[in-house]
Amino acid sequence: MKIKQLSANGYELSNIFDDAFLTELVEFVDNFIPANIRPSSDTPDMHAPPRSAVREVFHIDQISLKNKLVQELSKHSELGKLIPLSKIQAIEAWRDYPMYYNYKHYDDPVVGNVMIIYLDGQDTKNMGTEYTEQDQEYFVNYKKNNGIILFNSVEILHGMVGYVADVPYRKTLYFNWLTHD
């Protein structure tokens, strides 16, 4: 895994999981039964999304899967220095369908810090994540086995660069925790 610091609160991740585990995760995301379906965001500067533009969510509460994810991430000591893996409070798998977008926002205070891992993708900007810190914009493209860590997501404006396009759905893992000390 490579970790590149982009700003005081943002990091880009690359080559996170080995190929075998990544394949297992993609298969899981392709087959989960959603626990929650969230509509796409609607903003004045974008057209209203179609009803099919949704995010299907699976809350990873199964101890064995949650432990396996944390164990795989623990293989990277440099990541453990940034994230207290034992304090991860939520892990979700997401499937975002075409035309889904998540405009720039601040997270709810119960979130605190986030890590998003893209399970597929061809290094496209529009399905990646952007954030603004100290009046500077940063981008992490949607690329297979890459992702972003964002500390203080309750104070940093962030969201998708554009909307989901040219794929059946965008495959993502989402983690959050309250403190990185």
VENNORGI-V672259 format. One record per residue. RES is the residue in three letters. OMEGA is omega in whole degrees, -180 to 180 (* if undefined). Layout:
res=RES omega=OMEGA
res=RES omega=OMEGA
This chain:
res=MET omega=173
res=LYS omega=178
res=ILE omega=-179
res=LYS omega=178
res=GLN omega=180
res=LEU omega=-177
res=SER omega=-180
res=ALA omega=-176
res=ASN omega=-176
res=GLY omega=-179
res=TYR omega=172
res=GLU omega=180
res=LEU omega=174
res=SER omega=180
res=ASN omega=-172
res=ILE omega=-176
res=PHE omega=173
res=ASP omega=-173
res=ASP omega=-178
res=ALA omega=-179
res=PHE omega=177
res=LEU omega=177
res=THR omega=178
res=GLU omega=179
res=LEU omega=179
res=VAL omega=178
res=GLU omega=178
res=PHE omega=-178
res=VAL omega=178
res=ASP omega=-171
res=ASN omega=-178
res=PHE omega=173
res=ILE omega=-173
res=PRO omega=175
res=ALA omega=-174
res=ASN omega=175
res=ILE omega=-178
res=ARG omega=178
res=PRO omega=175
res=SER omega=178
res=SER omega=177
res=ASP omega=180
res=THR omega=-179
res=PRO omega=-176
res=ASP omega=178
res=MET omega=177
res=HIS omega=177
res=ALA omega=-179
res=PRO omega=175
res=PRO omega=-179
res=ARG omega=-179
res=SER omega=-179
res=ALA omega=-175
res=VAL omega=171
res=ARG omega=173
res=GLU omega=-173
res=VAL omega=171
res=PHE omega=179
res=HIS omega=-178
res=ILE omega=180
res=ASP omega=179
res=GLN omega=-177
res=ILE omega=-176
res=SER omega=-180
res=LEU omega=179
res=LYS omega=179
res=ASN omega=-180
res=LYS omega=177
res=LEU omega=179
res=VAL omega=178
res=GLN omega=179
res=GLU omega=178
res=LEU omega=-180
res=SER omega=178
res=LYS omega=-178
res=HIS omega=-175
res=SER omega=180
res=GLU omega=177
res=LEU omega=179
res=GLY omega=176
res=LYS omega=-180
res=LEU omega=-173
res=ILE omega=172
res=PRO omega=-172
res=LEU omega=179
res=SER omega=-179
res=LYS omega=177
res=ILE omega=-176
res=GLN omega=180
res=ALA omega=172
res=ILE omega=179
res=GLU omega=169
res=ALA omega=-178
res=TRP omega=167
res=ARG omega=179
res=ASP omega=-174
res=TYR omega=-177
res=PRO omega=-178
res=MET omega=175
res=TYR omega=171
res=TYR omega=-179
res=ASN omega=-174
res=TYR omega=-178
res=LYS omega=-175
res=HIS omega=170
res=TYR omega=180
res=ASP omega=174
res=ASP omega=-179
res=PRO omega=179
res=VAL omega=-178
res=VAL omega=177
res=GLY omega=-176
res=ASN omega=-178
res=VAL omega=168
res=MET omega=178
res=ILE omega=-180
res=ILE omega=179
res=TYR omega=-177
res=LEU omega=172
res=ASP omega=179
res=GLY omega=-176
res=GLN omega=178
res=ASP omega=180
res=THR omega=-178
res=LYS omega=-171
res=ASN omega=-180
res=MET omega=178
res=GLY omega=-177
res=THR omega=174
res=GLU omega=174
res=TYR omega=-179
res=THR omega=178
res=GLU omega=-180
res=GLN omega=179
res=ASP omega=177
res=GLN omega=178
res=GLU omega=178
res=TYR omega=-177
res=PHE omega=170
res=VAL omega=-177
res=ASN omega=176
res=TYR omega=-176
res=LYS omega=-178
res=LYS omega=174
res=ASN omega=176
res=ASN omega=180
res=GLY omega=-176
res=ILE omega=168
res=ILE omega=178
res=LEU omega=175
res=PHE omega=178
res=ASN omega=-178
res=SER omega=175
res=VAL omega=-179
res=GLU omega=-177
res=ILE omega=179
res=LEU omega=-177
res=HIS omega=178
res=GLY omega=178
res=MET omega=178
res=VAL omega=-179
res=GLY omega=-179
res=TYR omega=-179
res=VAL omega=180
res=ALA omega=172
res=ASP omega=174
res=VAL omega=176
res=PRO omega=173
res=TYR omega=179
res=ARG omega=-175
res=LYS omega=-172
res=THR omega=168
res=LEU omega=-178
res=TYR omega=179
res=PHE omega=169
res=ASN omega=178
res=TRP omega=-173
res=LEU omega=-177
res=THR omega=177
res=HIS omega=177
res=ASP omega=*
